[in-house]
Amino acid sequence: MSQIGQSGIRAECMRDAGDWHQPSTEEIRFLMDSLGLSPRDAADYLGVSRKSVNRWTVGQEPIPFASWVLLCRKGGLGYTDY
């Protein structure tokens, strides 16, 4: 799998949990689109409901740090020590 460029994701969103900034809805959608994941695909991959993923992508609920890390790792972005 090819790595995804980080041009669509702010550096603050790629930090460890203690200094992590919540990604925007656009950044979440950018990462999912770059991975070719629909909300259903992302939900299946992360073991959460499709409703949860939809809430993250429209800003009704923040994406949990662990879910963000898993999506980033799937795309070959940061978080290699987790």
N, CA, C and O atoms as a Tinker XYZ file with bonds, in Angstrom:
   328  protein
     1  N      0.845000   -1.181000    0.000000    73     2
     2  CA     0.000000    0.000000    0.000000    64     1     3
     3  C      0.886000    1.238000    0.000000    63     2     4     5
     4  O      1.860000    1.303000    0.750000    81     3
     5  N      0.567000    2.193000   -0.811000    73     3     6
     6  CA     1.367000    3.409000   -0.879000    64     5     7
     7  C      1.038000    4.319000    0.301000    63     6     8     9
     8  O     -0.069000    4.304000    0.838000    81     7
     9  N      2.017000    5.095000    0.675000    73     7    10
    10  CA     1.809000    6.007000    1.787000    64     9    11
    11  C      1.028000    7.228000    1.326000    63    10    12    13
    12  O      1.125000    7.647000    0.173000    81    11
    13  N      0.266000    7.779000    2.230000    73    11    14
    14  CA    -0.548000    8.954000    1.948000    64    13    15
    15  C      0.247000   10.184000    2.337000    63    14    16    17
    16  O      0.850000   10.222000    3.410000    81    15
    17  N      0.252000   11.180000    1.482000    73    15    18
    18  CA     0.911000   12.436000    1.813000    64    17    19
    19  C      0.181000   13.138000    2.935000    63    18    20    21
    20  O     -1.042000   13.036000    3.034000    81    19
    21  N      0.898000   13.843000    3.777000    73    19    22
    22  CA     0.298000   14.513000    4.918000    64    21    23
    23  C     -0.183000   15.915000    4.591000    63    22    24    25
    24  O     -0.552000   16.659000    5.500000    81    23
    25  N     -0.190000   16.295000    3.331000    73    23    26
    26  CA    -0.558000   17.661000    2.968000    64    25    27
    27  C     -1.966000   18.026000    3.410000    63    26    28    29
    28  O     -2.253000   19.209000    3.596000    81    27
    29  N     -2.838000   17.074000    3.582000    73    27    30
    30  CA    -4.209000   17.353000    3.992000    64    29    31
    31  C     -4.444000   17.224000    5.475000    63    30    32    33
    32  O     -5.582000   17.328000    5.931000    81    31
    33  N     -3.377000   16.998000    6.251000    73    31    34
    34  CA    -3.515000   16.801000    7.692000    64    33    35
    35  C     -2.502000   17.681000    8.420000    63    34    36    37
    36  O     -1.310000   17.648000    8.114000    81    35
    37  N     -2.972000   18.452000    9.366000    73    35    38
    38  CA    -2.082000   19.318000   10.147000    64    37    39
    39  C     -1.135000   18.504000   11.027000    63    38    40    41
    40  O     -1.497000   17.430000   11.508000    81    39
    41  N      0.059000   19.011000   11.233000    73    39    42
    42  CA     1.068000   18.339000   12.055000    64    41    43
    43  C      0.573000   18.136000   13.485000    63    42    44    45
    44  O      0.923000   17.142000   14.121000    81    43
    45  N     -0.235000   19.060000   14.000000    73    43    46
    46  CA    -0.743000   18.952000   15.373000    64    45    47
    47  C     -1.607000   17.713000   15.582000    63    46    48    49
    48  O     -1.752000   17.226000   16.704000    81    47
    49  N     -2.174000   17.212000   14.496000    73    47    50
    50  CA    -3.040000   16.039000   14.573000    64    49    51
    51  C     -2.234000   14.737000   14.565000    63    50    52    53
    52  O     -2.795000   13.649000   14.699000    81    51
    53  N     -0.921000   14.861000   14.406000    73    51    54
    54  CA    -0.070000   13.679000   14.314000    64    53    55
    55  C      0.813000   13.520000   15.556000    63    54    56    57
    56  O      1.791000   12.772000   15.530000    81    55
    57  N      0.479000   14.206000   16.622000    73    55    58
    58  CA     1.266000   14.166000   17.853000    64    57    59
    59  C      0.766000   13.074000   18.785000    63    58    60    61
    60  O     -0.300000   12.494000   18.575000    81    59
    61  N      1.556000   12.806000   19.820000    73    59    62
    62  CA     1.165000   11.848000   20.848000    64    61    63
    63  C     -0.063000   12.339000   21.600000    63    62    64    65
    64  O     -0.414000   13.518000   21.532000    81    63
    65  N     -0.704000   11.441000   22.306000    73    63    66
    66  CA    -1.971000   11.741000   22.963000    64    65    67
    67  C     -1.920000   12.971000   23.858000    63    66    68    69
    68  O     -2.878000   13.744000   23.884000    81    67
    69  N     -0.831000   13.175000   24.591000    73    67    70
    70  CA    -0.749000   14.300000   25.511000    64    69    71
    71  C     -0.710000   15.657000   24.835000    63    70    72    73
    72  O     -1.068000   16.663000   25.448000    81    71
    73  N     -0.283000   15.700000   23.585000    73    71    74
    74  CA    -0.134000   16.965000   22.852000    64    73    75
    75  C     -0.932000   16.947000   21.547000    63    74    76    77
    76  O     -0.701000   17.764000   20.655000    81    75
    77  N     -1.858000   16.018000   21.450000    73    75    78
    78  CA    -2.622000   15.789000   20.224000    64    77    79
    79  C     -3.715000   16.824000   20.064000    63    78    80    81
    80  O     -4.366000   17.211000   21.034000    81    79
    81  N     -3.911000   17.269000   18.833000    73    79    82
    82  CA    -5.022000   18.149000   18.495000    64    81    83
    83  C     -6.020000   17.356000   17.668000    63    82    84    85
    84  O     -5.652000   16.621000   16.751000    81    83
    85  N     -7.258000   17.517000   18.005000    73    83    86
    86  CA    -8.339000   16.835000   17.303000    64    85    87
    87  C     -8.307000   17.188000   15.816000    63    86    88    89
    88  O     -8.237000   18.368000   15.472000    81    87
    89  N     -8.358000   16.195000   14.930000    73    87    90
    90  CA    -8.432000   16.516000   13.500000    64    89    91
    91  C     -9.795000   17.109000   13.156000    63    90    92    93
    92  O    -10.800000   16.812000   13.802000    81    91
    93  N     -9.807000   17.935000   12.147000    73    91    94
    94  CA   -11.066000   18.518000   11.684000    64    93    95
    95  C    -11.858000   17.459000   10.920000    63    94    96    97
    96  O    -11.334000   16.400000   10.573000    81    95
    97  N    -13.102000   17.761000   10.671000    73    95    98
    98  CA   -13.917000   16.841000    9.874000    64    97    99
    99  C    -13.311000   16.671000    8.487000    63    98   100   101
   100  O    -13.355000   15.583000    7.912000    81    99
   101  N    -12.747000   17.747000    7.952000    73    99   102
   102  CA   -12.122000   17.679000    6.628000    64   101   103
   103  C    -10.906000   16.750000    6.639000    63   102   104   105
   104  O    -10.678000   15.997000    5.692000    81   103
   105  N    -10.130000   16.814000    7.724000    73   103   106
   106  CA    -8.953000   15.943000    7.826000    64   105   107
   107  C     -9.348000   14.478000    7.963000    63   106   108   109
   108  O     -8.705000   13.600000    7.387000    81   107
   109  N    -10.389000   14.220000    8.713000    73   107   110
   110  CA   -10.876000   12.836000    8.852000    64   109   111
   111  C    -11.349000   12.328000    7.496000    63   110   112   113
   112  O    -11.002000   11.220000    7.088000    81   111
   113  N    -12.137000   13.131000    6.802000    73   111   114
   114  CA   -12.633000   12.716000    5.484000    64   113   115
   115  C    -11.490000   12.580000    4.482000    63   114   116   117
   116  O    -11.494000   11.666000    3.657000    81   115
   117  N    -10.510000   13.487000    4.550000    73   115   118
   118  CA    -9.338000   13.397000    3.670000    64   117   119
   119  C     -8.631000   12.057000    3.860000    63   118   120   121
   120  O     -8.299000   11.379000    2.888000    81   119
   121  N     -8.405000   11.683000    5.114000    73   119   122
   122  CA    -7.710000   10.426000    5.384000    64   121   123
   123  C     -8.537000    9.237000    4.912000    63   122   124   125
   124  O     -8.008000    8.332000    4.267000    81   123
   125  N     -9.820000    9.231000    5.224000    73   123   126
   126  CA   -10.672000    8.127000    4.787000    64   125   127
   127  C    -10.721000    8.041000    3.264000    63   126   128   129
   128  O    -10.628000    6.951000    2.700000    81   127
   129  N    -10.866000    9.184000    2.599000    73   127   130
   130  CA   -10.904000    9.198000    1.129000    64   129   131
   131  C     -9.582000    8.701000    0.552000    63   130   132   133
   132  O     -9.564000    7.942000   -0.417000    81   131
   133  N     -8.468000    9.139000    1.160000    73   131   134
   134  CA    -7.149000    8.716000    0.691000    64   133   135
   135  C     -6.963000    7.214000    0.820000    63   134   136   137
   136  O     -6.267000    6.589000    0.019000    81   135
   137  N     -7.594000    6.643000    1.838000    73   135   138
   138  CA    -7.518000    5.196000    2.059000    64   137   139
   139  C     -8.573000    4.438000    1.257000    63   138   140   141
   140  O     -8.564000    3.208000    1.214000    81   139
   141  N     -9.476000    5.176000    0.625000    73   139   142
   142  CA   -10.549000    4.534000   -0.130000    64   141   143
   143  C    -11.589000    3.894000    0.772000    63   142   144   145
   144  O    -12.223000    2.906000    0.402000    81   143
   145  N    -11.763000    4.470000    1.973000    73   143   146
   146  CA   -12.706000    3.902000    2.934000    64   145   147
   147  C    -14.011000    4.678000    2.971000    63   146   148   149
   148  O    -14.015000    5.896000    3.149000    81   147
   149  N    -15.097000    3.980000    2.805000    73   147   150
   150  CA   -16.405000    4.573000    3.039000    64   149   151
   151  C    -16.627000    4.594000    4.555000    63   150   152   153
   152  O    -15.877000    3.949000    5.287000    81   151
   153  N    -17.636000    5.319000    5.040000    73   151   154
   154  CA   -17.921000    5.260000    6.471000    64   153   155
   155  C    -18.152000    3.825000    6.962000    63   154   156   157
   156  O    -17.725000    3.470000    8.061000    81   155
   157  N    -18.808000    3.023000    6.171000    73   155   158
   158  CA   -19.044000    1.624000    6.559000    64   157   159
   159  C    -17.729000    0.852000    6.623000    63   158   160   161
   160  O    -17.504000    0.083000    7.557000    81   159
   161  N    -16.861000    1.055000    5.630000    73   159   162
   162  CA   -15.551000    0.381000    5.630000    64   161   163
   163  C    -14.720000    0.795000    6.839000    63   162   164   165
   164  O    -14.100000   -0.043000    7.493000    81   163
   165  N    -14.712000    2.093000    7.128000    73   163   166
   166  CA   -13.949000    2.587000    8.276000    64   165   167
   167  C    -14.510000    2.016000    9.571000    63   166   168   169
   168  O    -13.753000    1.629000   10.461000    81   167
   169  N    -15.825000    1.962000    9.680000    73   167   170
   170  CA   -16.460000    1.406000   10.872000    64   169   171
   171  C    -16.083000   -0.065000   11.052000    63   170   172   173
   172  O    -15.753000   -0.496000   12.157000    81   171
   173  N    -16.132000   -0.818000    9.977000    73   171   174
   174  CA   -15.758000   -2.235000   10.048000    64   173   175
   175  C    -14.302000   -2.395000   10.453000    63   174   176   177
   176  O    -13.982000   -3.245000   11.284000    81   175
   177  N    -13.422000   -1.595000    9.881000    73   175   178
   178  CA   -11.997000   -1.665000   10.190000    64   177   179
   179  C    -11.728000   -1.324000   11.657000    63   178   180   181
   180  O    -10.904000   -1.965000   12.309000    81   179
   181  N    -12.429000   -0.308000   12.169000    73   179   182
   182  CA   -12.186000    0.167000   13.531000    64   181   183
   183  C    -13.005000   -0.559000   14.591000    63   182   184   185
   184  O    -12.741000   -0.421000   15.786000    81   183
   185  N    -13.989000   -1.323000   14.161000    73   183   186
   186  CA   -14.838000   -2.035000   15.124000    64   185   187
   187  C    -15.807000   -1.112000   15.850000    63   186   188   189
   188  O    -16.112000   -1.311000   17.026000    81   187
   189  N    -16.286000   -0.101000   15.135000    73   187   190
   190  CA   -17.265000    0.834000   15.687000    64   189   191
   191  C    -18.470000    0.867000   14.762000    63   190   192   193
   192  O    -18.469000    0.241000   13.701000    81   191
   193  N    -19.488000    1.593000   15.167000    73   191   194
   194  CA   -20.684000    1.680000   14.324000    64   193   195
   195  C    -20.472000    2.690000   13.196000    63   194   196   197
   196  O    -19.667000    3.614000   13.310000    81   195
   197  N    -21.199000    2.495000   12.129000    73   195   198
   198  CA   -21.173000    3.454000   11.019000    64   197   199
   199  C    -21.673000    4.811000   11.489000    63   198   200   201
   200  O    -21.202000    5.848000   11.022000    81   199
   201  N    -22.631000    4.804000   12.417000    73   199   202
   202  CA   -23.146000    6.058000   12.970000    64   201   203
   203  C    -22.031000    6.850000   13.652000    63   202   204   205
   204  O    -21.967000    8.073000   13.527000    81   203
   205  N    -21.159000    6.154000   14.367000    73   203   206
   206  CA   -20.041000    6.837000   15.032000    64   205   207
   207  C    -19.149000    7.512000   14.003000    63   206   208   209
   208  O    -18.781000    8.676000   14.163000    81   207
   209  N    -18.802000    6.789000   12.955000    73   207   210
   210  CA   -17.950000    7.356000   11.909000    64   209   211
   211  C    -18.646000    8.560000   11.274000    63   210   212   213
   212  O    -18.013000    9.589000   11.040000    81   211
   213  N    -19.919000    8.437000   11.001000    73   211   214
   214  CA   -20.666000    9.564000   10.426000    64   213   215
   215  C    -20.645000   10.772000   11.357000    63   214   216   217
   216  O    -20.519000   11.907000   10.896000    81   215
   217  N    -20.769000   10.537000   12.664000    73   215   218
   218  CA   -20.733000   11.643000   13.631000    64   217   219
   219  C    -19.375000   12.338000   13.612000    63   218   220   221
   220  O    -19.298000   13.561000   13.739000    81   219
   221  N    -18.304000   11.558000   13.455000    73   219   222
   222  CA   -16.963000   12.153000   13.392000    64   221   223
   223  C    -16.812000   13.021000   12.144000    63   222   224   225
   224  O    -16.231000   14.105000   12.196000    81   223
   225  N    -17.340000   12.535000   11.030000    73   223   226
   226  CA   -17.116000   13.233000    9.759000    64   225   227
   227  C    -18.000000   14.465000    9.582000    63   226   228   229
   228  O    -17.755000   15.272000    8.685000    81   227
   229  N    -19.016000   14.621000   10.418000    73   227   230
   230  CA   -19.846000   15.826000   10.348000    64   229   231
   231  C    -19.647000   16.725000   11.563000    63   230   232   233
   232  O    -20.279000   17.777000   11.666000    81   231
   233  N    -18.781000   16.321000   12.478000    73   231   234
   234  CA   -18.452000   17.150000   13.624000    64   233   235
   235  C    -19.404000   17.060000   14.796000    63   234   236   237
   236  O    -19.369000   17.917000   15.679000    81   235
   237  N    -20.254000   16.047000   14.832000    73   235   238
   238  CA   -21.172000   15.885000   15.960000    64   237   239
   239  C    -20.478000   15.247000   17.164000    63   238   240   241
   240  O    -20.962000   15.354000   18.291000    81   239
   241  N    -19.361000   14.593000   16.928000    73   239   242
   242  CA   -18.655000   13.864000   17.975000    64   241   243
   243  C    -17.177000   13.814000   17.590000    63   242   244   245
   244  O    -16.859000   13.613000   16.418000    81   243
   245  N    -16.271000   13.992000   18.548000    73   243   246
   246  CA   -14.846000   13.918000   18.206000    64   245   247
   247  C    -14.411000   12.468000   17.962000    63   246   248   249
   248  O    -14.914000   11.542000   18.598000    81   247
   249  N    -13.483000   12.293000   17.045000    73   247   250
   250  CA   -12.940000   10.967000   16.803000    64   249   251
   251  C    -12.019000   10.614000   17.973000    63   250   252   253
   252  O    -11.192000   11.439000   18.361000    81   251
   253  N    -12.139000    9.425000   18.538000    73   251   254
   254  CA   -11.228000    9.036000   19.610000    64   253   255
   255  C     -9.791000    8.939000   19.092000    63   254   256   257
   256  O     -9.554000    8.577000   17.939000    81   255
   257  N     -8.848000    9.267000   19.961000    73   255   258
   258  CA    -7.436000    9.219000   19.595000    64   257   259
   259  C     -7.060000    7.853000   19.036000    63   258   260   261
   260  O     -6.375000    7.773000   18.016000    81   259
   261  N     -7.499000    6.774000   19.689000    73   259   262
   262  CA    -7.139000    5.424000   19.246000    64   261   263
   263  C     -7.637000    5.143000   17.830000    63   262   264   265
   264  O     -6.930000    4.517000   17.040000    81   263
   265  N     -8.826000    5.590000   17.507000    73   263   266
   266  CA    -9.363000    5.376000   16.159000    64   265   267
   267  C     -8.568000    6.168000   15.136000    63   266   268   269
   268  O     -8.292000    5.677000   14.041000    81   267
   269  N     -8.199000    7.390000   15.490000    73   267   270
   270  CA    -7.390000    8.221000   14.601000    64   269   271
   271  C     -6.040000    7.553000   14.334000    63   270   272   273
   272  O     -5.584000    7.485000   13.192000    81   271
   273  N     -5.410000    7.062000   15.399000    73   271   274
   274  CA    -4.108000    6.397000   15.254000    64   273   275
   275  C     -4.221000    5.195000   14.326000    63   274   276   277
   276  O     -3.369000    4.996000   13.460000    81   275
   277  N     -5.259000    4.398000   14.502000    73   275   278
   278  CA    -5.432000    3.215000   13.644000    64   277   279
   279  C     -5.617000    3.602000   12.184000    63   278   280   281
   280  O     -5.049000    2.959000   11.301000    81   279
   281  N     -6.402000    4.643000   11.914000    73   279   282
   282  CA    -6.581000    5.084000   10.525000    64   281   283
   283  C     -5.262000    5.604000    9.953000    63   282   284   285
   284  O     -4.914000    5.307000    8.810000    81   283
   285  N     -4.536000    6.376000   10.750000    73   283   286
   286  CA    -3.248000    6.899000   10.283000    64   285   287
   287  C     -2.270000    5.764000    9.996000    63   286   288   289
   288  O     -1.575000    5.783000    8.980000    81   287
   289  N     -2.215000    4.792000   10.877000    73   287   290
   290  CA    -1.304000    3.659000   10.661000    64   289   291
   291  C     -1.683000    2.881000    9.413000    63   290   292   293
   292  O     -0.811000    2.418000    8.678000    81   291
   293  N     -2.976000    2.737000    9.171000    73   291   294
   294  CA    -3.424000    2.046000    7.957000    64   293   295
   295  C     -2.916000    2.769000    6.715000    63   294   296   297
   296  O     -2.614000    2.140000    5.702000    81   295
   297  N     -2.825000    4.094000    6.801000    73   295   298
   298  CA    -2.352000    4.897000    5.686000    64   297   299
   299  C     -0.845000    5.093000    5.660000    63   298   300   301
   300  O     -0.318000    5.774000    4.781000    81   299
   301  N     -0.147000    4.493000    6.629000    73   299   302
   302  CA     1.309000    4.640000    6.670000    64   301   303
   303  C      1.769000    5.978000    7.198000    63   302   304   305
   304  O      2.879000    6.421000    6.905000    81   303
   305  N      0.919000    6.624000    7.977000    73   303   306
   306  CA     1.255000    7.942000    8.530000    64   305   307
   307  C      1.575000    7.839000   10.004000    63   306   308   309
   308  O      0.725000    7.410000   10.784000    81   307
   309  N      2.762000    8.213000   10.406000    73   307   310
   310  CA     3.123000    8.338000   11.817000    64   309   311
   311  C      2.674000    7.200000   12.705000    63   310   312   313
   312  O      2.250000    6.148000   12.227000    81   311
   313  N      2.769000    7.419000   13.974000    73   311   314
   314  CA     2.317000    6.483000   15.009000    64   313   315
   315  C      2.870000    5.082000   14.823000    63   314   316   317
   316  O      2.165000    4.099000   15.051000    81   315
   317  N      4.119000    4.986000   14.414000    73   315   318
   318  CA     4.712000    3.665000   14.199000    64   317   319
   319  C      5.135000    2.999000   15.497000    63   318   320   321
   320  O      5.370000    1.790000   15.513000    81   319
   321  N      5.237000    3.753000   16.585000    73   319   322
   322  CA     5.669000    3.193000   17.862000    64   321   323
   323  C      4.521000    2.641000   18.688000    63   322   324   325
   324  O      4.753000    2.116000   19.777000    81   323
   325  N      3.292000    2.744000   18.205000    73   323   326
   326  CA     2.136000    2.274000   18.990000    64   325   327
   327  C      1.847000    0.840000   18.647000    63   326   328
   328  O      0.914000    0.251000   19.193000    81   327
